[in-house]
Amino acid sequence: MHGSRFGQVDLVEAVPARCAELLANAEVEAALVPVIEYQRISGISLVPDVCVGSKKQVRSVVLVSRTDDLKNVHRVALDESSRTSAALVKIIFREFVGFEPLWTTRSPNLQLMLEENDTALIIGDPAMTFPRDGLTVWDMASLWREHTGLGFVFAMWMVRDEAADKSARVDFAGARDEGLARCEEIVDHYQPILGLPRNTIEQYLNENICFYLDEDMRAGLDLYFRLAHKHRLLETLKPLKTIGP
């Protein structure tokens, strides 16, 4: 049990895909979940105004290739821990590049992914720390911006409808702001783990990641859902529903 000015909550740490499973199975009342799961999980609503996304270069979601032209890509290995990003890659190829490579799903080991594939999708810490010599790297948020002119939302807080009233009293935006105010502490913790320069991590948190769902980000989210449905990556398409007034 963790207490703060945001109230008493039980915190469960899990990878994004597992967070989606916990929410879908009603094992938790709220979770930070890859956005595509909003369209796949029934009985949930979004927390407004708070997200994890990017308006330009995200740096932690990248497509890595031995070829320097997307039109020459033949086989893509998708990171098994990614759902929203995997769908985004497929949308980029189907909607904007104009063809579809062969897909496979692998654990996030770039060397192994590129042994049998010419291109790989890597997310999270591995996407920021691998050697780039001899490889072409496309940033997925940058590709999305290039083709749509919009920001991209990777994850949002989602809540079970039966817990919507209770969750509406939780200050998610305040928690976000408290975290951003403690950026230096976060950098202190992760710099020795990642082995990246301190200013790189600071730039990532302050410039690459967007934590606010403004009009640009919401428009990007709407378009992403529409294109995912158009290209049969989603069976159904439901409107965005948020908690609160």
N, C-alpha and C positions, 0 to 999 in steps of 0.2 A: 504494500500500500504506500503510495507516494502522495504527500500533501504539499500544497503550495497555495498561493493566492488564487489559483484557478480551481481550487476544490480538491477533494479526495478522489483519487483514481487509482486503479490497478493498471500498471504498465506492462505490456508484453512486447518484447523485442523479437522481430521476425523479419525475414527478407520480404520484398514486396509481394511476390506471388503467394507466400504463406499468409501475409496480411489479408489478401483477398479471400483466401480459403476460410480464415477465421471469421471474417465478416459474413461471408455467404452462409456459413454454418451456424450463425448466430452465437458463436463462442465469444465474440466481443461485441460491444455496442457501437464502437467507432474505430476506424482504422485509416491510416494513410495508405492509399491504394492506387495502383496504376489506373489512369483515367479510363482506359477502355473497359475496365471491369464494371464501371457504372452502368454500361449498357447490357451487361451479362448477368449481373446479380439483381434479383428481384427484391422489392421491399426496402430500398435504401434511398437516402437523399444526400445531397452534397452540402458541405459547409461552405457558405459564400465567402468570397473575397480572399481566401487563403489558398495558395497552390504551390507546387514546385514545378517551375517551368523555365523558359528562357526566351528572351526577346531577340537574341542574336546568336552568338556562339555559346553552346552549353559546355563543351569540352569533355563531359563525362558520358556522352552517348555518341559513338563514332562508328563509321563504316571504314574498315581498313582493307586495303587491296594491294595486290602486286601489279595491277594495271592502273594507268593514270586516266582512264576514261570510263565513266559509268556504262557507256554503250558497249564496252568490251567485257563487261562482267558476265560470267557464265554460271558460276556456282557460288551461292552465299551461305555461309554458316551463321545461324542465328544464335545468339546467347540464350540459353534455356531459361535464364532468370528474368528475361525481358518479355513482356507481353505488349504493352503500349508501343515500345520502340520497334518490336518486330513487325507489328501492323504498320507502323509509320514507314519502315523500309519498303514494305510491299506496296504501299500507296505511292511512294516516290517513284518506284519503277513502273507500276501499272498506269498511273495517272500522268506522270510528267516525263519520264524517260521513254515510255512507249513500248516497253516489252517486259517480259518476266523471266528472270534467271531461274535456275533450279535452287530449291531451298533445302536446307538440312538444319537440324537443331543439335547443338553441342554444348558441353560445359564450357565456361568462359576461360579457355586456355588458348591464347592467340596462336602460338606456335602449332599446336595440334589442329586448330581450326583451319589454318592455312596449308596444312599438309595435303589435304584432299580438296580444298576449295580455294578459289582465287581471291575471295573476299570474305570478310567476317564482320559481324556486328558485335561490338564490345561496349558494355556499359559499366558505370560505377568507377570505383578506384582503379581497376585494371585499365580502363580506357584512358586514364590520365598518366599512367606510369610506364607504359611499354616503350621500348626503343623504336624510333620511327625511321631509322635508316633503311633506304631502299623500298619504302612503302608509301602509298598515297593514302591520306587520311581525310575523309569527308565528315564534317561535323553535322549531325542530323538536324539540329535546330537551325543551323545556317542554311542547309539545303531547303528546309521547310520555308524559311523566310525568303530565300531566293525565288521560290516558285509561287508563293502565296502572298508575300508581303506582310505576314502576320506572325505573332509570337506563337510558341507551342507550349502546351501544358502537358507535363509528363505524369503528375500525380496530384491527387487532392484528398483531403479528409472526407470520408463518407460515414454515415451513421445509419443504423437500423431505424426504420420508421417507428417502431414501437418505443424507441429511446429518443425520438426527435425532440420532445419537450424538454427532457432532461439535458440533452446535448446542447440545446439552444441557450442554456444557462452557462455553458462552458465558454470561456473567453479564448477561443482558438486564435483570434487575431492578436490578442494580448500575449499569448504564449509565443507566437511568431516574433513579435516585436521584442520580447524579452530575450529570445535566442539571438536575434540580430544585434542586440545591444551587448551581448557577451561574445562577440565574434573573436576577440583576441584570445579568450580562453579556449574556444573551439580550435583555433589555429595552433595554440600551444599543444593541445592534445594530439592533433592529427599530423603535425609536421614531422615528428620522428617516425610515425607509422608509415606515412606515404613516402617520405624521403624527398619531397618536393620543396623548392624554395618557399620561404615564408610568404613572399609577396605573391606567388602563384596561387596559393590557397586563399589568401585574402582577396585577390581579384576574382577568384572563382565564386566565393560567397557573396561578394559585394557587387559584382558586375555581370558575371556569367549566369548566375541563377536569379530568377525572378520569383518572389514569394507572394506577389499580389495579383489577384485575378481582376485586372482592369479590362476596359473595353476591347483593347487589342488582343489580350490573351483569351478572353471569352469568345471573340470572333474566331480565333484560331481553333479553339476547342470545338465550337459548332461545326466548322468546316471539316475538321478531322473526323468527327463522328459521321458526317454526311458522306464523306469519301470512303470511310471504312464500310459503311452500309452499301454504297454504290458498288464497291469491289468485293462484296460478299464476305467481308471479314467480320461483319456483324449480321446476325439473322434479323434482328428487329432494331428499331430506332425510337427511343423515347425522349421526350423533351427534358430539359434540365430542370430538376426540382431541388430546391434548397430548404434548409431548416430556417426557423426564425420567421419574423414578420415579413 
